[in-house]
Amino acid sequence: MRKTIALAVAAVALAGCGALPGRQAGGGEEKQPQTIAETTTEPPAPAEQAPPQETRVIASHEAEVYGAGNRGKARVDITALKRQGRTLSLNWTITALDGKVNVHNGLGTATLDYTVSGVSLIDPVNAKRYRVARNGTDENAKCVCSGTQGQFLDKGDASTLYAVFAAPPADVTKINIEMPMIGVLTDVPIS
């Protein structure tokens, strides 16, 4: 009799946990979704490609540049200054026209800064300077911008760079761009 009661109790316990076939799972068990892998012999359809971004030059500036023992002439072509919500993205190309151009640490805020974090936007209407955005607030926060380590441009070489800033007020439609070594590009239109 004891064996019969013990077996009945065990059967009820196992049925409650879903351990017996044909029974619904009980408490404490995590159900995992079942996935079935499909294999196909057809090649995947070609993905639609995003249309190429416009690379029209909206502002340009040439300057004699010096840095890290290098001397040359460079041209900066601003190819985008686009407002996106609460941010503004700046894209540009720097081209060495003559000599050697130090992009390596020439656009940063310090000698060992191998980024373009020294670039800033100046809103002349509201008398405000916008610095490159950072991915945090502590001393280890990195700029949301291009790295430049090892970029020493010889004549004819070019480098495409970017930086992200907080957006100025919506009524600001033009802004000045200040770049170390290069100078200031004025009245650059925001799109």
C-alpha positions as CSV (number, residue, x, y, z in Angstrom):
1,M,0.0,0.0,0.0
2,R,2.8,2.4,0.8
3,K,4.4,1.7,-2.6
4,T,1.1,2.5,-4.4
5,I,0.7,5.8,-2.5
6,A,4.4,6.7,-3.1
7,L,4.0,6.0,-6.9
8,A,0.8,8.0,-7.0
9,V,2.4,11.0,-5.3
10,A,5.4,10.7,-7.6
11,A,3.2,10.6,-10.7
12,V,1.2,13.7,-9.6
13,A,4.5,15.5,-8.9
14,L,5.9,14.6,-12.2
15,A,2.7,15.5,-14.1
16,G,2.7,18.9,-12.4
17,C,6.2,19.6,-13.6
18,G,5.5,18.6,-17.1
19,A,7.9,15.6,-17.0
20,L,5.3,13.1,-18.2
21,P,4.6,13.0,-21.9
22,G,1.4,14.8,-23.1
23,R,1.2,17.0,-20.0
24,Q,1.4,20.8,-19.8
25,A,4.4,22.3,-18.1
26,G,3.9,23.5,-14.5
27,G,5.4,26.3,-12.4
28,G,9.1,27.2,-12.4
29,E,9.8,25.9,-15.9
30,E,11.0,28.4,-18.5
31,K,9.5,27.8,-21.9
32,Q,12.0,28.5,-24.8
33,P,10.7,29.3,-28.2
34,Q,11.4,26.6,-30.7
35,T,13.1,27.6,-33.9
36,I,13.5,25.6,-37.0
37,A,16.4,26.3,-39.3
38,E,15.6,26.4,-42.9
39,T,18.2,25.8,-45.5
40,T,17.8,27.1,-49.1
41,T,19.9,26.4,-52.1
42,E,18.9,29.7,-53.8
43,P,21.3,32.6,-53.4
44,P,19.9,35.5,-51.4
45,A,18.3,38.3,-53.4
46,P,20.6,41.3,-53.9
47,A,20.1,43.9,-51.1
48,E,19.0,47.3,-52.0
49,Q,21.8,49.7,-51.7
50,A,21.3,53.1,-50.1
51,P,21.7,55.9,-52.6
52,P,25.2,57.5,-52.3
53,Q,25.4,60.5,-50.1
54,E,25.8,63.8,-51.9
55,T,29.4,65.0,-51.9
56,R,28.7,68.5,-53.2
57,V,31.1,71.1,-51.7
58,I,29.2,73.7,-49.8
59,A,32.2,75.7,-48.5
60,S,35.9,75.6,-49.1
61,H,39.0,77.2,-47.7
62,E,42.8,77.0,-48.4
63,A,45.5,77.7,-45.9
64,E,49.3,77.4,-45.3
65,V,49.7,74.8,-42.6
66,Y,52.5,74.0,-40.2
67,G,52.8,71.3,-37.6
68,A,55.1,68.5,-36.3
69,G,57.9,69.7,-38.4
70,N,55.8,69.6,-41.6
71,R,54.9,72.5,-43.8
72,G,52.4,72.5,-46.6
73,K,49.3,74.0,-48.2
74,A,45.9,72.4,-47.6
75,R,42.3,72.8,-48.8
76,V,39.3,71.9,-46.7
77,D,36.0,71.2,-48.6
78,I,32.9,71.0,-46.4
79,T,30.6,68.4,-47.9
80,A,27.9,68.3,-45.3
81,L,26.6,70.2,-42.4
82,K,23.3,68.5,-41.6
83,R,20.9,69.0,-38.7
84,Q,19.5,65.7,-37.4
85,G,17.2,66.2,-34.4
86,R,19.3,67.7,-31.6
87,T,22.6,67.1,-33.3
88,L,24.5,68.5,-36.2
89,S,26.9,66.4,-38.3
90,L,29.8,68.0,-40.1
91,N,31.7,66.1,-42.9
92,W,34.7,67.4,-44.8
93,T,37.7,66.5,-46.9
94,I,41.1,67.9,-46.3
95,T,43.5,67.7,-49.3
96,A,47.2,68.4,-49.4
97,L,47.9,70.8,-52.2
98,D,51.6,71.2,-51.6
99,G,54.2,69.9,-49.1
100,K,53.2,67.7,-46.2
101,V,50.0,68.3,-44.2
102,N,49.9,67.0,-40.5
103,V,46.4,65.8,-39.9
104,H,47.8,63.3,-37.4
105,N,47.5,65.7,-34.4
106,G,46.9,69.0,-36.2
107,L,43.2,69.1,-35.7
108,G,43.0,68.0,-32.0
109,T,43.0,69.9,-28.8
110,A,46.4,68.8,-27.6
111,T,49.7,67.4,-28.9
112,L,48.6,63.7,-28.1
113,D,45.1,64.2,-29.4
114,Y,44.8,62.2,-32.6
115,T,41.2,63.3,-33.5
116,V,39.5,66.3,-34.9
117,S,38.2,67.4,-31.5
118,G,39.7,70.8,-31.9
119,V,37.1,71.7,-34.6
120,S,34.3,73.9,-33.3
121,L,31.2,75.7,-34.6
122,I,30.6,79.3,-33.9
123,D,27.1,80.7,-33.9
124,P,27.6,84.5,-34.5
125,V,24.0,85.4,-34.0
126,N,23.7,83.9,-30.5
127,A,27.4,84.3,-29.7
128,K,27.9,80.7,-28.8
129,R,30.6,78.1,-29.5
130,Y,29.8,74.5,-30.1
131,R,32.5,71.9,-29.3
132,V,32.6,68.3,-30.7
133,A,30.2,66.0,-28.8
134,R,31.6,63.5,-26.3
135,N,30.4,60.0,-25.5
136,G,30.4,60.6,-21.8
137,T,31.1,63.3,-19.1
138,D,34.2,62.0,-17.4
139,E,37.9,62.5,-18.3
140,N,37.8,59.3,-20.4
141,A,35.0,60.5,-22.7
142,K,36.0,60.3,-26.3
143,C,34.9,62.7,-29.0
144,V,32.2,61.7,-31.5
145,C,34.5,62.4,-34.4
146,S,37.2,61.0,-36.7
147,G,40.5,59.7,-35.5
148,T,43.5,61.0,-37.3
149,Q,46.5,59.0,-35.9
150,G,49.2,58.4,-38.6
151,Q,47.6,60.8,-41.2
152,F,50.4,62.8,-42.8
153,L,49.2,63.8,-46.2
154,D,51.6,64.3,-49.1
155,K,50.7,66.5,-52.1
156,G,47.5,65.1,-53.7
157,D,46.5,63.0,-50.7
158,A,43.1,63.5,-49.1
159,S,41.3,62.5,-45.9
160,T,37.6,62.5,-45.3
161,L,36.6,63.4,-41.7
162,Y,33.5,64.0,-39.6
163,A,32.5,65.4,-36.2
164,V,29.1,65.6,-34.4
165,F,28.0,68.6,-32.4
166,A,24.9,69.7,-30.4
167,A,22.6,71.5,-32.9
168,P,22.2,75.3,-32.6
169,P,18.6,76.7,-32.4
170,A,16.4,75.9,-35.4
171,D,16.4,79.6,-36.6
172,V,20.2,79.4,-37.1
173,T,20.7,78.5,-40.8
174,K,24.3,79.5,-41.2
175,I,27.3,78.9,-38.9
176,N,31.0,79.5,-38.9
177,I,33.4,76.5,-38.7
178,E,36.7,77.0,-36.9
179,M,39.5,74.5,-37.6
180,P,43.0,74.4,-36.0
181,M,45.7,75.1,-38.6
182,I,43.1,76.0,-41.2
183,G,41.2,79.0,-39.8
184,V,37.6,79.9,-40.0
185,L,35.1,79.2,-42.7
186,T,32.2,81.7,-42.5
187,D,28.5,81.5,-43.2
188,V,28.4,77.8,-44.0
189,P,24.8,76.8,-44.7
190,I,23.1,74.2,-42.4
191,S,20.8,71.7,-44.2
